[in-house]
């Protein structure tokens, strides 16, 4: 049975409390295959943060998902991965950090870093580029798939 800390954190976050989904159900169709839990029984649930907060934050660069695994919260953004999108993803993670600080303290307390950026298509950011370095400094890791628990 999955740890309930994630579900409790979501239920104690007014902005998203009605958006908790079991397993990976909050993750949109084809994006679900980008998340690979070692043991599905350890999944604690998921929330589509972007969709949940769209009405209240229509002009913000919102983060996509939080996924609970073994009671911890992982944050995942599925987005095109090229250098022209780096600033957008950085804005999204800055928005997420601010939201966690101001409105989601329980979720923040079980947050796992880094924040994960999963390319929604071709990946074209050189590991030697200044953009890649900036992502790293902001705590964002790009990888083709999120394995839970991360290796």
C-alpha atoms as one frame of an Amber mdcrd trajectory, in Angstrom:
protein
   0.000   0.000   0.000   1.316   3.438  -0.925   2.250   5.916   1.786  -0.519
   8.469   2.394   1.767  11.480   3.023   1.403  12.637  -0.599  -2.397  12.367
  -0.632  -2.597  14.146   2.736  -0.327  16.945   1.445  -2.541  17.385  -1.628
  -5.714  17.357   0.474  -4.159  20.049   2.711  -3.452  22.297  -0.292  -6.686
  24.182  -1.061  -5.642  25.083  -4.631  -5.396  21.440  -5.715  -7.239  19.374
  -3.087 -10.021  18.443  -5.498  -7.561  17.383  -8.209  -5.895  14.386  -6.550
  -5.930  11.262  -8.731  -4.854   7.735  -7.802  -1.750   6.347  -9.486  -0.736
   8.256 -12.614  -4.310   9.084 -13.668  -3.668  12.869 -13.589  -0.901  12.496
 -16.179  -2.248  13.001 -19.703  -2.434   9.967 -22.002   0.819   9.604 -23.923
   2.787  11.476 -21.238   2.038   8.666 -18.770   4.550   6.391 -20.522   7.284
   8.908 -19.657   6.976   7.988 -15.974   8.194   4.572 -14.979   7.486   3.435
 -11.407   9.546   0.473 -10.242   6.594  -0.666  -8.112   3.132   0.687  -8.969
   1.944  -0.162  -5.444   4.279   2.561  -4.159   2.612   5.259  -6.283   0.847
   7.685  -3.940  -1.127   9.522  -6.614  -0.762  12.449  -8.998  -2.064  15.952
  -9.693  -2.196  17.892 -12.960  -1.089  21.205 -11.397  -1.305  23.051 -14.723
  -4.940  22.122 -15.260  -5.910  22.565 -11.599  -4.578  26.131 -11.442  -5.336
  27.318 -14.990  -8.520  29.198 -14.036  -6.927  31.060 -11.102  -3.575  31.665
 -12.829  -4.407  31.977 -16.548  -1.407  34.115 -17.458   1.200  32.313 -15.364
   3.805  29.822 -16.578   2.427  26.880 -14.575   4.265  23.604 -13.880   2.647
  20.418 -15.203   2.521  17.655 -12.581   3.313  16.431  -9.144   3.564  12.679
  -8.664   3.633  10.897  -5.344   5.893   7.906  -4.886   6.621   6.347  -1.493
   5.013   9.391   0.113   7.342  11.886  -1.584   6.362  14.506  -4.166   8.173
  14.634  -7.503   7.584  17.518  -9.904   7.510  16.867 -13.645   7.253  19.205
 -16.633   6.660  17.694 -20.083   7.742  20.330 -22.580   9.659  20.726 -25.867
  13.387  20.612 -25.042  15.389  23.056 -27.069  17.414  26.096 -26.048  14.631
  28.524 -26.972  12.367  26.898 -24.341  14.842  27.060 -21.428  13.615  30.466
 -20.221  10.013  29.238 -20.301  10.799  26.184 -18.173  12.830  28.311 -15.752
   9.818  30.642 -15.400   7.665  27.585 -14.716   9.966  26.282 -11.971  10.193
  29.763 -10.407   6.398  29.939 -10.419   6.248  26.444  -8.868   8.719  27.314
  -6.095   6.772  30.479  -5.305   3.461  28.580  -5.251   4.926  25.867  -3.003
   6.238  28.530  -0.599   3.003  30.520  -0.462   0.208  27.993  -0.909   1.459
  24.405  -0.677   3.632  24.092   2.425   2.644  20.457   3.113   3.522  19.491
  -0.455   6.758  21.459  -0.206   7.691  19.530   2.948   7.725  16.225   1.004
   9.131  17.705  -2.229  11.982  15.888  -3.907  14.508  17.696  -6.033  15.591
  18.059  -8.749  12.585  19.179 -10.731  12.242  16.990 -13.825  11.901  18.259
 -17.390  10.905  15.476 -19.768  11.204  16.404 -23.454   7.898  16.139 -25.307
   9.751  15.611 -28.555  13.287  15.904 -29.827  15.922  16.933 -27.289  18.319
  19.630 -28.482  20.107  21.261 -25.548  23.843  20.657 -25.408  25.182  19.638
 -22.002  27.966  22.171 -22.611  25.629  25.091 -23.292  25.081  28.002 -20.895
  21.358  27.132 -20.909  22.054  23.611 -19.634  24.246  25.044 -16.876  21.500
  27.499 -15.917  18.939  24.678 -15.702  21.250  22.771 -13.411  21.692  25.834
 -11.197  17.900  26.159 -10.923  17.563  22.517  -9.855  16.059  21.296 -13.136
  17.147  17.969 -14.620  16.310  16.989 -18.186  15.776  13.309 -18.823  13.817
  11.285 -21.329  11.903   9.377 -18.658  11.336   9.648 -14.915  12.114   6.423
 -13.131  10.639   6.141  -9.655  12.491   5.990  -7.430  15.111   7.975  -9.372
  18.379   6.133  -9.916
